[in-house]
Amino acid sequence: MSSSEAPATSQKYCTSHAKQTADSATESKPSATKNVAKFEWLKEEELVEANLRSSFDPLDSAPPATHIHGSMDEKLKAAIKEVAKENYLRVDELWLTKLMQLHTMQNNKHGVMLVGPSGAGKTAARNTLLAAMEKVDGVKSEQYEIDPKAISKEKLYGMVDPSTLEWTDGVFTSKLRMIIDNVRGESHKRHWIVFDGEVDPEWAENLNSVVDGNKMLTLPNGERLALTPNIRIIFETPTLLKATPATVSRCGLVCFSNGNRKRSKL
């Protein structure tokens, strides 16, 4: 080979190599684009449903003691089916799993979020589970439902009168104080305070110290109310679009979707 032909051969090789590299990159790009497009087209409820049917089960991450005495308790499962029958509800494996997850979460957390669209069975799930738990352990249960979006933050938590400087409890704090002070034997009951509505930082951020390890509500007047072991804070919300990670990370999470709402159960 002459010296004049060598540069041409080298240039031809570099051009061919670059073309092969570009072709391989082009072949891998549609695959990545396809995966991105796939998830972009999935609706939120479809993602939730896919997660529910995945190999991961929240019950597997529960502490051993709770897993044995809570989620695997056959007496509780039998009580759930009995209560459901009394209320003309049909129980399938998916919905029963949701109830057992809720039971496990409320055993481990003071705050639990039930997330899913209207009609997915969130309210029926907590009502059924609470009644079933009462049948099993004999502890009377009470629920207090609050719509946080229907009232102001001051009416929810309370306020100080600017004229007299006297403190007035709000809807939530009055219920919490009644339970803590054991006004009518509340210490012997199970209490679920339910916030039924979208979780908004405007009112939910005040509960961060309530649902975490502190279990303490600090009021604007400086007073601190400590949660008792028989109190649970339940958030029933359609989405978590407005909720902050600080609030969500402190709570147990049970997701419902339209997959829980089957024609056979209507």
Disulfide bonds with the S-S distance in Angstrom:
none
